Amino acid sequence: MRHTVLVRHIRHLTDARYFAAMGVDWMSLELDADPISFSRWHTLRDWVEGVRLVAELDVRDDMLLARAIIDAAPDGVLAIPPMEVDLPEGVMHFLTPLNTAETVQDHAYIILPYDPALSADEQLRGHDPERVFLEADWTASLLRSLLVSGYTGGICLEGGEESETGMRDYEMMDGLFEELRGWGVSGE
């Protein structure tokens, strides 16, 4: 794909397998004090390959953060609330919107909301495009308009719900991946 892709809120293996097969770079799961969240994490890690995993967690809970680093061994941590935390070397730090005065360090990514009224440069808000993921309620045409504007940063998608165990309609997601690969109708 032409852009780095992060998929947030993976809740089931159906999504994990689909997004891994589509070649996304990152997937995130929420981890909390419930042991089921860690069980889901380990199951997912065993089932998918080639995707880096991000733990979304409340970083104010020192015990949860320590357990996540030791037990889950994530490739990244999405800090909720957005704040700097000390992470082991090699673990990437993901942040949601920050105060505009703050800068993103070399070991961190920022996830920003997409605003169709802004230019590609304005979307980046002065950040390195290699460190930004834009998120939105994407449609193929909305994503296409961003991509043709010259935007070079990452794209943040979101997992969804199964209609029943093992079943989910991916038609809309397929259209997004066609755009990301440059195969869309207008993806010149």
Phi and psi in degrees as GROMACS dihedral restraints (atoms count N, CA, C in turn):
[ dihedral_restraints ]
;  ai    aj    ak    al  type     phi  dphi    fc
    3     4     5     6     1   -80.3    20    10
    4     5     6     7     1   -16.2    20    10
    6     7     8     9     1  -132.4    20    10
    7     8     9    10     1   149.7    20    10
    9    10    11    12     1   -70.0    20    10
   10    11    12    13     1   138.8    20    10
   12    13    14    15     1  -124.5    20    10
   13    14    15    16     1   131.0    20    10
   15    16    17    18     1  -114.7    20    10
   16    17    18    19     1   132.1    20    10
   18    19    20    21     1  -114.8    20    10
   19    20    21    22     1   118.9    20    10
   21    22    23    24     1   -92.6    20    10
   22    23    24    25     1   159.9    20    10
   24    25    26    27     1    61.0    20    10
   25    26    27    28     1    48.6    20    10
   27    28    29    30     1   -72.9    20    10
   28    29    30    31     1   126.2    20    10
   30    31    32    33     1  -119.7    20    10
   31    32    33    34     1    -9.9    20    10
   33    34    35    36     1  -153.9    20    10
   34    35    36    37     1   161.7    20    10
   36    37    38    39     1   -68.4    20    10
   37    38    39    40     1   -25.3    20    10
   39    40    41    42     1   -58.9    20    10
   40    41    42    43     1   -49.6    20    10
   42    43    44    45     1   -63.4    20    10
   43    44    45    46     1   -45.0    20    10
   45    46    47    48     1   -58.3    20    10
   46    47    48    49     1   -45.4    20    10
   48    49    50    51     1   -67.6    20    10
   49    50    51    52     1   -42.8    20    10
   51    52    53    54     1   -60.5    20    10
   52    53    54    55     1   -52.5    20    10
   54    55    56    57     1   -66.6    20    10
   55    56    57    58     1   -35.8    20    10
   57    58    59    60     1   -63.5    20    10
   58    59    60    61     1   -42.6    20    10
   60    61    62    63     1   -64.2    20    10
   61    62    63    64     1   -30.0    20    10
   63    64    65    66     1   -79.3    20    10
   64    65    66    67     1    -8.2    20    10
   66    67    68    69     1    86.0    20    10
   67    68    69    70     1    27.5    20    10
   69    70    71    72     1   -67.2    20    10
   70    71    72    73     1   158.8    20    10
   72    73    74    75     1   -89.0    20    10
   73    74    75    76     1   -38.9    20    10
   75    76    77    78     1  -134.4    20    10
   76    77    78    79     1   144.9    20    10
   78    79    80    81     1  -133.0    20    10
   79    80    81    82     1   143.8    20    10
   81    82    83    84     1  -120.7    20    10
   82    83    84    85     1   147.4    20    10
   84    85    86    87     1  -130.3    20    10
   85    86    87    88     1   147.0    20    10
   87    88    89    90     1   -82.0    20    10
   88    89    90    91     1   132.9    20    10
   90    91    92    93     1  -115.8    20    10
   91    92    93    94     1   137.0    20    10
   93    94    95    96     1  -142.7    20    10
   94    95    96    97     1  -171.3    20    10
   96    97    98    99     1   -66.9    20    10
   97    98    99   100     1   -17.2    20    10
   99   100   101   102     1   -70.5    20    10
  100   101   102   103     1   122.8    20    10
  102   103   104   105     1   -58.4    20    10
  103   104   105   106     1   -22.9    20    10
  105   106   107   108     1   -62.4    20    10
  106   107   108   109     1   -35.5    20    10
  108   109   110   111     1   -63.7    20    10
  109   110   111   112     1   -38.0    20    10
  111   112   113   114     1   -73.1    20    10
  112   113   114   115     1   -35.4    20    10
  114   115   116   117     1   -62.3    20    10
  115   116   117   118     1   -44.8    20    10
  117   118   119   120     1   -60.2    20    10
  118   119   120   121     1   -43.0    20    10
  120   121   122   123     1   -56.2    20    10
  121   122   123   124     1   -51.7    20    10
  123   124   125   126     1   -66.7    20    10
  124   125   126   127     1   -36.3    20    10
  126   127   128   129     1   -62.4    20    10
  127   128   129   130     1   -45.9    20    10
  129   130   131   132     1   -62.6    20    10
  130   131   132   133     1   -44.6    20    10
  132   133   134   135     1   -58.8    20    10
  133   134   135   136     1   -37.1    20    10
  135   136   137   138     1   -72.3    20    10
  136   137   138   139     1   -26.8    20    10
  138   139   140   141     1   -93.1    20    10
  139   140   141   142     1   -24.6    20    10
  141   142   143   144     1  -119.9    20    10
  142   143   144   145     1   148.1    20    10
  144   145   146   147     1  -128.2    20    10
  145   146   147   148     1   155.6    20    10
  147   148   149   150     1    80.1    20    10
  148   149   150   151     1     5.6    20    10
  150   151   152   153     1  -120.3    20    10
  151   152   153   154     1   135.7    20    10
  153   154   155   156     1   -86.5    20    10
  154   155   156   157     1   139.8    20    10
  156   157   158   159     1  -105.0    20    10
  157   158   159   160     1   137.4    20    10
  159   160   161   162     1  -115.8    20    10
  160   161   162   163     1   130.9    20    10
  162   163   164   165     1   -92.0    20    10
  163   164   165   166     1   121.1    20    10
  165   166   167   168     1   -93.9    20    10
  166   167   168   169     1   119.4    20    10
  168   169   170   171     1  -155.6    20    10
  169   170   171   172     1   161.3    20    10
  171   172   173   174     1   -75.1    20    10
  172   173   174   175     1   103.9    20    10
  174   175   176   177     1   -75.4    20    10
  175   176   177   178     1    -5.4    20    10
  177   178   179   180     1   -76.2    20    10
  178   179   180   181     1   -18.0    20    10
  180   181   182   183     1   -89.9    20    10
  181   182   183   184     1    94.8    20    10
  183   184   185   186     1   -58.1    20    10
  184   185   186   187     1   -36.9    20    10
  186   187   188   189     1   -66.6    20    10
  187   188   189   190     1   -42.6    20    10
  189   190   191   192     1   -65.7    20    10
  190   191   192   193     1   -43.1    20    10
  192   193   194   195     1   -60.8    20    10
  193   194   195   196     1   -46.1    20    10
  195   196   197   198     1   -63.0    20    10
  196   197   198   199     1   -43.8    20    10
  198   199   200   201     1   -62.8    20    10
  199   200   201   202     1   -42.0    20    10
  201   202   203   204     1   -62.2    20    10
  202   203   204   205     1   -44.8    20    10
  204   205   206   207     1   -64.3    20    10
  205   206   207   208     1   -43.1    20    10
  207   208   209   210     1   -78.6    20    10
  208   209   210   211     1   -50.2    20    10
  210   211   212   213     1   -80.9    20    10
  211   212   213   214     1   -46.9    20    10
  213   214   215   216     1   -85.4    20    10
  214   215   216   217     1   -26.2    20    10
  216   217   218   219     1    46.5    20    10
  217   218   219   220     1    60.6    20    10
  219   220   221   222     1   -71.9    20    10
  220   221   222   223     1   158.2    20    10
  222   223   224   225     1   -81.8    20    10
  223   224   225   226     1   -20.2    20    10
  225   226   227   228     1  -155.3    20    10
  226   227   228   229     1   161.5    20    10
  228   229   230   231     1  -129.2    20    10
  229   230   231   232     1   125.8    20    10
  231   232   233   234     1   -94.5    20    10
  232   233   234   235     1   113.3    20    10
  234   235   236   237     1   -78.5    20    10
  235   236   237   238     1   119.5    20    10
  237   238   239   240     1  -120.6    20    10
  238   239   240   241     1   117.6    20    10
  240   241   242   243     1   -71.0    20    10
  241   242   243   244     1   166.0    20    10
  243   244   245   246     1   -65.3    20    10
  244   245   246   247     1   113.6    20    10
  246   247   248   249     1  -160.6    20    10
  247   248   249   250     1   155.0    20    10
  249   250   251   252     1   -71.0    20    10
  250   251   252   253     1   136.8    20    10
  252   253   254   255     1  -136.5    20    10
  253   254   255   256     1   155.1    20    10
  255   256   257   258     1   -81.7    20    10
  256   257   258   259     1   120.3    20    10
  258   259   260   261     1  -121.2    20    10
  259   260   261   262     1   152.5    20    10
  261   262   263   264     1   -61.2    20    10
  262   263   264   265     1   154.6    20    10
  264   265   266   267     1   -56.5    20    10
  265   266   267   268     1   137.3    20    10
  267   268   269   270     1    92.3    20    10
  268   269   270   271     1   -12.6    20    10
  270   271   272   273     1   -95.0    20    10
  271   272   273   274     1   118.3    20    10
  273   274   275   276     1   -78.6    20    10
  274   275   276   277     1   148.0    20    10
  276   277   278   279     1  -106.0    20    10
  277   278   279   280     1   124.9    20    10
  279   280   281   282     1  -110.6    20    10
  280   281   282   283     1   136.2    20    10
  282   283   284   285     1  -128.9    20    10
  283   284   285   286     1   144.1    20    10
  285   286   287   288     1   -90.2    20    10
  286   287   288   289     1   177.2    20    10
  288   289   290   291     1   -43.7    20    10
  289   290   291   292     1   134.7    20    10
  291   292   293   294     1  -111.6    20    10
  292   293   294   295     1   172.3    20    10
  294   295   296   297     1   -57.4    20    10
  295   296   297   298     1   134.0    20    10
  297   298   299   300     1   -62.1    20    10
  298   299   300   301     1   -17.1    20    10
  300   301   302   303     1   -78.0    20    10
  301   302   303   304     1   -20.4    20    10
  303   304   305   306     1   -79.1    20    10
  304   305   306   307     1   149.5    20    10
  306   307   308   309     1  -112.3    20    10
  307   308   309   310     1   155.9    20    10
  309   310   311   312     1   -94.1    20    10
  310   311   312   313     1   128.0    20    10
  312   313   314   315     1   -73.5    20    10
  313   314   315   316     1   167.8    20    10
  315   316   317   318     1   -62.2    20    10
  316   317   318   319     1   -23.6    20    10
  318   319   320   321     1   -95.3    20    10
  319   320   321   322     1    15.1    20    10
  321   322   323   324     1  -134.1    20    10
  322   323   324   325     1   154.1    20    10
  324   325   326   327     1  -118.1    20    10
  325   326   327   328     1   155.8    20    10
  327   328   329   330     1  -125.4    20    10
  328   329   330   331     1   139.9    20    10
  330   331   332   333     1  -107.5    20    10
  331   332   333   334     1   117.4    20    10
  333   334   335   336     1  -116.5    20    10
  334   335   336   337     1   149.1    20    10
  336   337   338   339     1   -72.9    20    10
  337   338   339   340     1   139.3    20    10
  339   340   341   342     1   -78.9    20    10
  340   341   342   343     1   134.5    20    10
  342   343   344   345     1  -120.7    20    10
  343   344   345   346     1   107.3    20    10
  345   346   347   348     1   -59.8    20    10
  346   347   348   349     1   -18.0    20    10
  348   349   350   351     1   -79.6    20    10
  349   350   351   352     1   -10.7    20    10
  351   352   353   354     1   -98.9    20    10
  352   353   354   355     1   152.8    20    10
  354   355   356   357     1   -73.9    20    10
  355   356   357   358     1   169.6    20    10
  357   358   359   360     1   -57.6    20    10
  358   359   360   361     1   -44.1    20    10
  360   361   362   363     1   -65.0    20    10
  361   362   363   364     1   -40.7    20    10
  363   364   365   366     1   -66.3    20    10
  364   365   366   367     1   -31.5    20    10
  366   367   368   369     1   -59.3    20    10
  367   368   369   370     1   -36.3    20    10
  369   370   371   372     1   -76.4    20    10
  370   371   372   373     1   -18.0    20    10
  372   373   374   375     1    50.9    20    10
  373   374   375   376     1    36.7    20    10
  375   376   377   378     1    82.8    20    10
  376   377   378   379     1    -0.2    20    10
  378   379   380   381     1   -84.7    20    10
  379   380   381   382     1   156.6    20    10
  381   382   383   384     1   -63.1    20    10
  382   383   384   385     1   125.5    20    10
  384   385   386   387     1   -58.4    20    10
  385   386   387   388     1   -24.7    20    10
  387   388   389   390     1   -71.0    20    10
  388   389   390   391     1   -11.7    20    10
  390   391   392   393     1  -112.0    20    10
  391   392   393   394     1     7.3    20    10
  393   394   395   396     1  -119.2    20    10
  394   395   396   397     1   138.0    20    10
  396   397   398   399     1  -120.6    20    10
  397   398   399   400     1   130.1    20    10
  399   400   401   402     1   -98.7    20    10
  400   401   402   403     1   137.2    20    10
  402   403   404   405     1  -123.1    20    10
  403   404   405   406     1   150.3    20    10
  405   406   407   408     1  -165.9    20    10
  406   407   408   409     1   175.2    20    10
  408   409   410   411     1   -83.1    20    10
  409   410   411   412     1    80.2    20    10
  411   412   413   414     1   -66.4    20    10
  412   413   414   415     1   140.3    20    10
  414   415   416   417     1  -121.4    20    10
  415   416   417   418     1   164.2    20    10
  417   418   419   420     1   -60.0    20    10
  418   419   420   421     1   -41.8    20    10
  420   421   422   423     1   -69.5    20    10
  421   422   423   424     1   -38.1    20    10
  423   424   425   426     1   -64.5    20    10
  424   425   426   427     1   -44.7    20    10
  426   427   428   429     1   -64.4    20    10
  427   428   429   430     1   -43.2    20    10
  429   430   431   432     1   -57.6    20    10
  430   431   432   433     1   -43.5    20    10
  432   433   434   435     1   -62.7    20    10
  433   434   435   436     1   -36.0    20    10
  435   436   437   438     1   -67.8    20    10
  436   437   438   439     1   -47.4    20    10
  438   439   440   441     1   -65.4    20    10
  439   440   441   442     1   -38.7    20    10
  441   442   443   444     1   -74.7    20    10
  442   443   444   445     1   -13.7    20    10
  444   445   446   447     1   -76.3    20    10
  445   446   447   448     1    -7.3    20    10
  447   448   449   450     1    99.4    20    10
  448   449   450   451     1     6.4    20    10
  450   451   452   453     1   -61.1    20    10
  451   452   453   454     1   132.5    20    10
  453   454   455   456     1  -117.1    20    10
  454   455   456   457     1    -0.7    20    10
  456   457   458   459     1   -79.4    20    10
  457   458   459   460     1  -167.8    20    10
  459   460   461   462     1   -85.7    20    10
  460   461   462   463     1   164.7    20    10
  462   463   464   465     1  -120.0    20    10
  463   464   465   466     1   135.0    20    10
  465   466   467   468     1  -110.4    20    10
  466   467   468   469     1   119.8    20    10
  468   469   470   471     1  -106.5    20    10
  469   470   471   472     1   176.4    20    10
  471   472   473   474     1  -134.6    20    10
  472   473   474   475     1   138.9    20    10
  474   475   476   477     1   -66.8    20    10
  475   476   477   478     1   169.6    20    10
  477   478   479   480     1  -135.2    20    10
  478   479   480   481     1  -170.5    20    10
  480   481   482   483     1   -97.5    20    10
  481   482   483   484     1   147.1    20    10
  483   484   485   486     1   -79.0    20    10
  484   485   486   487     1   145.4    20    10
  486   487   488   489     1   -74.9    20    10
  487   488   489   490     1   -32.0    20    10
  489   490   491   492     1  -157.4    20    10
  490   491   492   493     1   167.3    20    10
  492   493   494   495     1   -52.6    20    10
  493   494   495   496     1   123.5    20    10
  495   496   497   498     1    82.2    20    10
  496   497   498   499     1     2.1    20    10
  498   499   500   501     1  -123.7    20    10
  499   500   501   502     1   129.1    20    10
  501   502   503   504     1  -156.2    20    10
  502   503   504   505     1   142.3    20    10
  504   505   506   507     1   -84.5    20    10
  505   506   507   508     1   120.2    20    10
  507   508   509   510     1  -108.9    20    10
  508   509   510   511     1    15.4    20    10
  510   511   512   513     1   -57.2    20    10
  511   512   513   514     1   -47.1    20    10
  513   514   515   516     1   -64.2    20    10
  514   515   516   517     1   -42.8    20    10
  516   517   518   519     1   -62.9    20    10
  517   518   519   520     1   -38.8    20    10
  519   520   521   522     1   -57.6    20    10
  520   521   522   523     1   -40.0    20    10
  522   523   524   525     1   -64.0    20    10
  523   524   525   526     1   -38.9    20    10
  525   526   527   528     1   -64.6    20    10
  526   527   528   529     1   -42.2    20    10
  528   529   530   531     1   -69.0    20    10
  529   530   531   532     1   -31.5    20    10
  531   532   533   534     1   -61.1    20    10
  532   533   534   535     1   -43.3    20    10
  534   535   536   537     1   -63.9    20    10
  535   536   537   538     1   -44.5    20    10
  537   538   539   540     1   -64.3    20    10
  538   539   540   541     1   -29.1    20    10
  540   541   542   543     1   -88.9    20    10
  541   542   543   544     1    -5.1    20    10
  543   544   545   546     1    81.8    20    10
  544   545   546   547     1    17.6    20    10
  546   547   548   549     1   -98.1    20    10
  547   548   549   550     1    -2.4    20    10
  549   550   551   552     1   -63.6    20    10
  550   551   552   553     1   164.5    20    10
  552   553   554   555     1   -53.4    20    10
  553   554   555   556     1   -42.0    20    10
  555   556   557   558     1  -108.7    20    10
  556   557   558   559     1    21.8    20    10
  558   559   560   561     1   -83.6    20    10
  559   560   561   562     1    43.8    20    10
